[in-house]
Amino acid sequence: MLNIIRKHASTIVVAMVTAAVTAAAPAIATTVADFAKNADKVDHKDAVGSSATIAQRKGKLVATSGKTGRLPTNIIGTSGLRTVVAGKAYSLPIDNFQKSTFTPIVSTTITAPARGFLLVVGSVGARDDSGDLGSSDLQVRITVDGKAATKDPAAYELASDSNGKNIASAAGLNITVPVGAGKHKVAIVAKEVGAGSFLEGRSISAAYFPKGAGVKIPA
């Protein structure tokens, strides 16, 4: 028996090696196929170049630019992070302003991309109307979406002296309020509680910020 084994030892070894390779072939083939399939992946995720569109890179890894070494500038959404500004100004005067209820004298609209805060700044220039008998008394305030920013209507007031002298004056107004996403209208409104005013320059500006602090109106 031993003689037979010794005589055919080489043949037996070759047969055993062949059997082992044949048995392992499917596993080796699968491993090679998986390796080839994932050769362009990182942690089984596809990768795309820096010039790929947003749709093309969805769910994939994005390479940095070969020129700048940076990621694309639009890879992070900034709709809720950016600052937005708007404004309006008038220099054409309004003669003999005698509105007895608060009336817009300058306004603008601004679209907030997300919840945040509006910083509203305005100014009004006025003087006593020399054509009216009596002193002028002009009350002004800011409104946001039609809502008064201040409770006291006389919080900001431009008035001439008791003799009705032709006195020129200006008022500066500002407030920061929390707002939701969407379009908002901000305005300066005015009413006359005296004999009449001559309105001169007036302006309003609004700036949206995603972070900050503000006051609930009316303040």
RODO-2510 file (C-alpha; in nm, 4 decimals, decimal comma):
residues 219
     n   res          X          Y          Z
     1     m     0,0000     0,0000     0,0000
     2     l     0,2769     0,2382     0,0982
     3     n     0,4612     0,1490    -0,2191
     4     i     0,1547     0,2388    -0,4241
     5     i     0,1195     0,5741    -0,2461
     6     r     0,4879     0,6541    -0,2929
     7     k     0,4673     0,5562    -0,6601
     8     h     0,1696     0,7840    -0,7288
     9     a     0,2433     1,0612    -0,4721
    10     s     0,2958     1,3312    -0,7320
    11     t    -0,0263     1,2409    -0,9071
    12     i    -0,2182     1,2498    -0,5792
    13     v    -0,0766     1,5923    -0,4878
    14     v    -0,1666     1,7347    -0,8261
    15     a    -0,5186     1,5957    -0,7926
    16     m    -0,5628     1,7477    -0,4443
    17     v    -0,4400     2,0896    -0,5554
    18     t    -0,6656     2,0793    -0,8593
    19     a    -0,9638     1,9886    -0,6417
    20     a    -0,8876     2,2709    -0,3978
    21     v    -0,8548     2,5305    -0,6752
    22     t    -1,1712     2,4053    -0,8407
    23     a    -1,3656     2,4301    -0,5134
    24     a    -1,2356     2,7806    -0,4418
    25     a    -1,2866     2,9128    -0,7925
    26     p    -1,6450     3,0455    -0,7397
    27     a    -1,5446     3,2324    -0,4224
    28     i    -1,2366     3,3768    -0,5893
    29     a    -1,4418     3,4787    -0,8926
    30     t    -1,7007     3,6474    -0,6716
    31     t    -1,4305     3,8376    -0,4816
    32     v    -1,2660     3,9521    -0,8038
    33     a    -1,6040     4,0579    -0,9464
    34     d    -1,6921     4,2534    -0,6299
    35     f    -1,3546     4,4221    -0,6342
    36     a    -1,3990     4,5224    -0,9977
    37     k    -1,7541     4,6414    -0,9284
    38     n    -1,6456     4,8613    -0,6356
    39     a    -1,3155     4,9768    -0,7825
    40     d    -1,4547     5,3308    -0,8274
    41     k    -1,6427     5,3432    -0,4959
    42     v    -1,5621     5,4530    -0,1413
    43     d    -1,7453     5,2571     0,1274
    44     h    -1,9684     5,1246    -0,1523
    45     k    -2,0668     5,4774    -0,2584
    46     d    -2,0217     5,6114    -0,6114
    47     a    -1,8043     5,9159    -0,6651
    48     v    -1,8425     6,1979    -0,9184
    49     g    -1,6235     6,4856    -1,0287
    50     s    -1,6514     6,8434    -0,9073
    51     s    -1,8256     6,9502    -1,2307
    52     a    -2,1193     6,7121    -1,1785
    53     t    -2,4628     6,8697    -1,1561
    54     i    -2,6697     6,8628    -0,8374
    55     a    -2,8849     6,5861    -0,9854
    56     q    -2,5803     6,3819    -1,0897
    57     r    -2,4136     6,3978    -0,7486
    58     k    -2,7232     6,3158    -0,5425
    59     g    -2,6356     6,0363    -0,2979
    60     k    -2,2743     6,0268    -0,4197
    61     l    -1,9339     6,1436    -0,3045
    62     v    -1,8045     6,4591    -0,4727
    63     a    -1,4396     6,5149    -0,5586
    64     t    -1,2681     6,8480    -0,5058
    65     s    -1,1747     7,0579    -0,8063
    66     g    -0,8502     6,9636    -0,9771
    67     k    -0,7752     7,3354    -1,0206
    68     t    -0,8735     7,4887    -0,6878
    69     g    -0,8760     7,1888    -0,4579
    70     r    -1,2139     7,3025    -0,3301
    71     l    -1,5654     7,1648    -0,3430
    72     p    -1,8250     7,3306    -0,5705
    73     t    -1,9603     7,6572    -0,4302
    74     n    -2,3212     7,5362    -0,4518
    75     i    -2,2661     7,2098    -0,2652
    76     i    -2,4215     7,3531     0,0526
    77     g    -2,7673     7,5063     0,0368
    78     t    -2,7619     7,8668     0,1533
    79     s    -3,1262     7,9686     0,1159
    80     g    -3,1671     7,9979     0,4908
    81     l    -2,8268     8,1527     0,5527
    82     r    -2,8041     8,4457     0,3162
    83     t    -2,8793     8,8100     0,3936
    84     v    -3,1417     8,9909     0,1846
    85     v    -3,1898     9,3675     0,1657
    86     a    -3,4530     9,5990     0,0185
    87     g    -3,5239     9,9705     0,0298
    88     k    -3,7120    10,2660    -0,1084
    89     a    -3,6622    10,6432    -0,0878
    90     y    -3,8542    10,9519    -0,2048
    91     s    -3,7359    11,3106    -0,2268
    92     l    -4,0469    11,4562    -0,3913
    93     p    -4,2221    11,6583    -0,1192
    94     i    -4,5826    11,6214    -0,0066
    95     d    -4,7364    11,9613     0,0486
    96     n    -5,0066    12,0276     0,3050
    97     f    -5,0116    11,6786     0,4564
    98     q    -5,3215    11,6661     0,6764
    99     k    -5,4138    11,2954     0,6959
   100     s    -5,5845    11,2328     1,0285
   101     t    -5,5211    10,8557     1,0194
   102     f    -5,1916    10,6755     0,9735
   103     t    -5,1158    10,6686     0,6010
   104     p    -4,8148    10,5083     0,4255
   105     i    -4,5674    10,7648     0,2978
   106     v    -4,2936    10,5210     0,1891
   107     s    -4,2847    10,1417     0,1722
   108     t    -4,0975     9,8451     0,0305
   109     t    -4,1278     9,4668     0,0223
   110     i    -3,8715     9,2029     0,1115
   111     t    -3,8812     8,8243     0,0798
   112     a    -3,7382     8,6249     0,3690
   113     p    -3,6014     8,2882     0,2474
   114     a    -3,6682     8,1286     0,5878
   115     r    -3,7633     8,2179     0,9429
   116     g    -3,5392     8,4937     1,0707
   117     f    -3,5317     8,8613     1,1568
   118     l    -3,5936     9,1891     0,9763
   119     l    -3,3978     9,5005     1,0649
   120     v    -3,6104     9,7933     0,9493
   121     v    -3,4642    10,1445     0,9329
   122     g    -3,6419    10,4574     0,8163
   123     s    -3,6255    10,8350     0,8178
   124     v    -3,8656    11,1226     0,7571
   125     g    -3,7961    11,4883     0,7036
   126     a    -4,0748    11,7444     0,7576
   127     r    -4,1433    12,1058     0,8475
   128     d    -4,4351    12,3219     0,9370
   129     d    -4,6511    12,4055     0,6377
   130     s    -4,6399    12,7822     0,6125
   131     g    -4,9718    12,7885     0,4268
   132     d    -5,1633    12,6468     0,7245
   133     l    -5,2667    12,8437     1,0272
   134     g    -5,1392    12,6868     1,3470
   135     s    -4,8523    12,4584     1,4354
   136     s    -4,7749    12,1257     1,2677
   137     d    -4,7623    11,7980     1,4561
   138     l    -4,6667    11,4931     1,2509
   139     q    -4,6637    11,1450     1,4062
   140     v    -4,4713    10,8676     1,2281
   141     r    -4,4054    10,4995     1,2898
   142     i    -4,2958    10,1802     1,1192
   143     t    -4,5364     9,9043     1,0211
   144     v    -4,4510     9,5442     0,9310
   145     d    -4,7159     9,3659     0,7252
   146     g    -4,9609     9,6373     0,8261
   147     k    -4,8935     9,5969     1,1978
   148     a    -4,7645     9,8976     1,3932
   149     a    -4,4196     9,8525     1,5399
   150     t    -4,4916    10,0839     1,8338
   151     k    -4,7985    10,1090     2,0552
   152     d    -4,7727    10,4801     2,1342
   153     p    -4,8653    10,6806     1,8226
   154     a    -4,6715    10,9790     1,9584
   155     a    -4,3504    10,7798     2,0150
   156     y    -4,1983    10,9484     1,7086
   157     e    -4,3289    11,2993     1,6510
   158     l    -4,2238    11,6030     1,4474
   159     a    -4,3864    11,9211     1,5735
   160     s    -4,3340    12,2945     1,5285
   161     d    -4,3391    12,5302     1,8209
   162     s    -4,6546    12,6866     1,9648
   163     n    -4,6190    12,9879     1,7359
   164     g    -4,6273    12,7722     1,4225
   165     k    -4,2785    12,8759     1,3181
   166     n    -4,1502    12,7170     0,9970
   167     i    -3,9226    12,4666     1,1733
   168     a    -3,7640    12,1806     0,9791
   169     s    -3,6886    11,8525     1,1557
   170     a    -3,6235    11,4854     1,0852
   171     a    -3,6993    11,1574     1,2578
   172     g    -3,5031    10,8346     1,2431
   173     l    -3,6800    10,5073     1,3180
   174     n    -3,5575    10,1494     1,3473
   175     i    -3,6704     9,8164     1,4851
   176     t    -3,5763     9,4471     1,4556
   177     v    -3,8617     9,1959     1,4438
   178     p    -3,8888     8,8176     1,3999
   179     v    -4,0543     8,7053     1,0752
   180     g    -4,1468     8,3867     0,8954
   181     a    -4,0458     8,2818     0,5460
   182     g    -4,2135     8,4692     0,2604
   183     k    -4,2842     8,8220     0,1388
   184     h    -4,3184     9,1048     0,3917
   185     k    -4,4167     9,4685     0,3473
   186     v    -4,2538     9,7336     0,5621
   187     a    -4,3620    10,0958     0,5628
   188     i    -4,3420    10,4292     0,7372
   189     v    -4,6870    10,5640     0,8072
   190     a    -4,7729    10,9157     0,9177
   191     k    -5,0667    11,1163     1,0438
   192     e    -5,1118    11,4836     1,1184
   193     v    -5,2569    11,5894     1,4515
   194     g    -5,1770    11,9574     1,4013
   195     a    -5,2621    12,2117     1,1320
   196     g    -5,0555    12,0511     0,8557
   197     s    -4,7001    11,9477     0,7629
   198     f    -4,4772    11,9784     0,4603
   199     l    -4,3173    11,6361     0,4073
   200     e    -3,9745    11,6295     0,2502
   201     g    -3,7407    11,3320     0,2084
   202     r    -3,8396    10,9922     0,3428
   203     s    -3,6814    10,6496     0,3116
   204     i    -3,7102    10,2958     0,4418
   205     s    -3,4752     9,9972     0,4271
   206     a    -3,5119     9,6392     0,5448
   207     a    -3,2493     9,3692     0,5877
   208     y    -3,3173     9,0003     0,6537
   209     f    -3,0875     8,7989     0,8800
   210     p    -3,1246     8,4250     0,9492
   211     k    -3,0025     8,4573     1,3086
   212     g    -3,0459     8,7253     1,5701
   213     a    -3,2913     8,8639     1,8198
   214     g    -3,5863     9,0981     1,7892
   215     v    -3,8904     9,2348     1,9646
   216     k    -4,2508     9,1309     1,9358
   217     i    -4,4556     9,4139     1,7922
   218     p    -4,6107     9,6425     1,8838
   219     a    -4,3268     9,7348     2,1164
***
